């Protein structure tokens, strides 16, 4: 069953928390992964892989560079769900 954007945001926040130790409440739609959340490219790849598993979507490597903010990632996952 497809999740709504709020459910995706919560799931993504849990993944970021597991990978980085950041408080899940810090993961908000308008936050930049690199500038606001200080997530490096290695952690980002782990987050992407975990998100693919959690949400049952495929995020191609060439799309990852376009996911600059949490909103970008939530919107992409939302659109990619079957």
C-alpha positions in Angstrom: 0.0 0.0 0.0 1.3 3.4 -1.0 2.3 5.8 1.9 1.4 9.4 2.0 4.0 12.1 2.2 3.8 12.4 6.0 4.3 8.7 6.4 7.3 8.8 4.0 8.8 11.7 5.9 8.5 9.8 9.2 10.0 6.7 7.6 12.8 8.7 6.1 13.5 10.4 9.5 13.8 7.0 11.1 16.3 5.9 8.5 18.4 9.1 8.9 18.3 8.7 12.6 19.6 5.1 12.4 22.4 6.1 10.0 23.5 9.4 11.5 22.2 9.5 15.1 20.4 12.7 14.2 17.1 13.3 16.1 14.3 12.2 13.8 12.5 15.5 14.6 15.4 17.4 12.8 14.4 15.7 9.5 12.0 18.3 8.1 10.8 18.9 4.6 12.7 22.1 4.1 16.0 20.8 5.3 19.0 20.2 3.0 20.7 16.8 3.5 24.2 18.2 3.2 23.9 21.7 4.5 21.3 21.5 7.3 21.6 17.8 8.3 25.4 17.5 7.6 24.9 14.1 5.8 27.9 13.1 3.7 27.7 11.2 0.4 28.5 7.8 1.9 25.8 8.2 4.5 23.4 9.5 1.8 24.0 6.3 -0.2 23.2 4.2 2.8 20.1 6.2 3.4 19.0 5.8 -0.2 19.5 2.0 -0.1 17.6 1.7 3.2 14.8 3.9 1.7 14.6 1.7 -1.3 14.1 -1.3 0.9 11.6 0.4 3.3 9.4 2.0 0.6 9.8 -0.6 -2.1 11.1 1.9 -4.7 14.1 2.2 -6.9 16.2 5.4 -6.7 18.8 5.3 -9.6 22.3 6.7 -8.7 21.8 9.5 -11.2 18.7 10.6 -9.4 20.4 10.7 -6.0 22.3 13.9 -6.8 18.9 15.6 -7.4 17.7 14.8 -3.9 19.1 17.9 -2.2 16.3 18.4 0.4 14.2 16.1 2.4 11.2 17.4 0.4 13.0 16.3 -2.8 13.4 12.7 -1.4 9.8 12.5 -0.1 8.4 13.7 -3.4 10.5 11.3 -5.4 9.6 8.3 -3.2 5.9 9.3 -3.3 6.0 9.4 -7.1 8.0 6.2 -7.4 5.6 4.0 -5.3 3.7 1.5 -7.3 
